[in-house]
Amino acid sequence: SLEQSRLELVSKSLARRTAQKDAASAVNSLSIRRGYLPEQVLKAAAEYKTDIADRLSVIEGNFACNFSFIGEYIRKYIAKTGKKPVVFIDYLQILQPEQDQNGRTHSTKETVDTTVTELKRISREMGLTVFVISSVNRASYLTPIDFESLKESGGIEYTADVIWGLQLQALNDPIFDKKDKIKQKRQILKEAKAATPRKIELVCLKNRYGVSSYSAYFNYYPEFDLFTEGVNEYQEPEEQPTTGQKRL
């Protein structure tokens, strides 16, 4: 984790658990970090410890965190525990660059491409699943997510086995198919971000070994970092999948 601390991540998990139990009495992560620990938070913490804590390691990255550091840490982890972890990296663009054999520091795009390639090599060499979170470029904020949206993305498109993107469902509004109307687009997205819950779409852009080009829909409650199953707000009701159907 290069962006958030262990405390932030754990407090978000506890807030999420309180919301899953009872939305009316749920406690947000900021309140938890400020020391507000009512009974529902203490209960969530006890459940978190039993269910998750012993199987989750949050490694706080620093300015020395690059793909070499990650690879070495994973090797030491496997040697110590005898277990292969599932690895999550948050996030790609703030991993540090490495110098080449001539002492030259790579550009941002070269760093991203090299990092993605090396993480793929680590995944293949050790037989691991590696999830890498990527930011998107600002030019894509007003367009539906695509390969071009991934910041400095050349290596991601060709190297990753699966690529998913998260976007506001509002980007499916027909207005976003038009080249102009920037002001109206921004207003629609502003309202979508302010909504509770936010209507979110997960879009599959690539799946090397299975079905690709599908979507899944979620309701997101930012106060509690909670995602729940949602529906496609831009389909007619009769087109919505019935209970038990996959939303593909």
N, C-alpha and C positions, 0 to 999 in steps of 0.2 A: 504494500500500500504506500504509494508515493504522495497521494493527495490528502488522505484523511488518517487521523491517528487511530490507534487501537481503541482508545476511549470513545471516540466518535462512533466508530463502527459498532462496538458492543452496545453503546447506549441506544443506537438506532434499532438494533435487534431487539432490545428490551421494549422499546416503545412500540415496535411492530407487534410483539407478542401481547402487550396490553390491549392494543386495538383489535387484534384477532379474537380476544376473549370477550371484550365489551367496549364498543366504540364510545359509549356514553361516559365511561370512567377512565378511558385511555389517557396515558401520560406521554407527552412528546419527549423527544430525545434531549432537547435543550433544557427542559425542566429537570430531567434526570441528571444531566451533567452539572446542573446548578445545585444538586443535592436534595431535590425533592423526591423522597423515596417512600411513598405510601405503600400499603399492603400489596396492591396489585403489582407494583414494580418489584418488590421483594420476592413475590411469588414467581414472577416472570424470570427473575434472576436465578432462582433455585431451579426452575425448569430448564433454563438455558444451560446452567452448569451440568445438569444431568444429561441433557439431550445432545449438546453441541460442544461445549467448551473443551472437552478432552480430545476432540477430533478436529479442532480448528486452531491453526496458528496464524496470527496476524503479525507479519514482519514489516515494521515501519521502515520504509526506504529513506535514504539520505542522498547527499550529493555524490556518493560513490556508487550508487545503485545503477548498474548497467547489466547487459545480458551475461557478462562473465560472472558478476557477483551472484546473479540469480542461479546460473548453472551450478556454480560451486556450492551454493547454499543447499540446493536440491540434492546434490550428491552426498553432502554431509548428513542431511536429514534422512535419506534412505539408508545410509551406512549405520546411523545411530538407531533408527526405529525399525528397520527391516520392512518398511511400508512405502509404497509409491503414492505420493500425494496427487490430488487434483490441484492444479496451480491456477490462481487468478492474479492478474497483474493490472493494477489501476494507477496510472494508465500509460499507454504506449508512448505518447509524445513527450512525456517528461522523464522517461528513462534517459540516463546520461550518455553522451557520445563517447566512443572509444577512439584512441589514436591508432592509425595504421602503422605498418612496419617502418614507414619513413617519418613517423612522428607527426603526421598531419591529422588534424581533427576533422571529421566528416561534417558535411553540411547537414541540415535538419532532414532533408529527404534521404540522403545517403544513410544517415543514422537510423531512420525508421526502416528503410529497406533491409539494411544489414541486421537490425535487431529482430525483425520478423523472420528473416531467414535463419538466424541462429536459434531463435526460440523453437522454430519448426524442427531444427536439427536436434535440439535437446529433447523435444517431445518424442521424436522418432527413436533416438538413441536409448532413451530410458523407458520407453513405452508409457508415456504419460499423456493425460489430457490437459491442455493448457488453454485457458480462457484469457484473452488479451482485450482489454477495454481501450477503445480509440475515441478521440474527440472527432468532431466534424468541422469542416471549414465554414467560416462565416458566410461565404458566398452561397452556401446551400441552406441557410436558415429559412428561406422562403420557397423552397422547392422540396418535393417528396424525396426521401432518402434514396441514394443510389451509390454506385461505386465511386463516383466523382465527389461524393460528400465526405468521404473519409480523408482526413487531413494528411497530406503528404503520403498518399495511399498506394503508390505503385506496387510495392511488394505485398501488400495485404491481399489485393485482388487475386494474385497468382499463387500465393503461398498458403493462405489459410484454407482449411478443408470446409469450414462452414463460416458464413458471414451473416450476422443478424444486425439489424438496425432498429433503434427505437425512435419513434416520431409521434407528434401529436396527430390524432385522427383528423383534426381540422385541415391538415394539408391535403386531404382528399376532396375538399370543397372545390367545385369546378372553377372557381376564380383563380386557383393556383395553376391552372392550365394556360392562363393568359400571361403574356409577357409584361403587361403594364399593371396598373391598379396597385402599385406598391403600398400606398397609404392604407387602402382597404385590407390588403393582405396582412399588414402589420397589426391592424386593429383586430382582425379575426384571431391571429395568434396570441395577441395580448389577452383577449378575453378567454381563449382556450387555456392559457397558462394560469389565469386567475381562478378558473373553475375548480370546484371541489365536488366530486373527484375530477382529476384531469383524465380525459379520454385518450388513451395511448394505444398505438399500434406497433406490434413487433413484426418487422418485415424480414423474411429470409431472402437474401440476395444471392446466396450461393450455398450449395450443399453437394459436395463432391461425391458422396456415397448414397444419396437418397433424394427424396422429393425436394425440389426447390421452388422458389417463387410462390410462397404461401405467406399468410398473415395470421397473427393471433392478437386478440384484443383484450385490453385491461383497463380497469379503473385504478387510478393512482391517487393515493391520499398522501401528499407530501409531508404533512405535519407528523405523520407516523411512519413514513417510508414504507408504506403498505401498498402492494399490488393485489387486486382481486380480479377474478375472471370478469370480462366485460363482453360487449357485443359490438358489431360494426355499426356505428352511428350513421353511416352513409349507405346502408342497404335498406330496402323496404322491409317492413316487419315480416312479411310472408317469405322473404328470402333468408331470414335468419335461421341458422341451424337449430334443430330441436335438441332437447336434452339428450346427452349421450353422444351426439354427433361431434366429430372433430371439426374444429374451426380451421380449415386449411384453405 
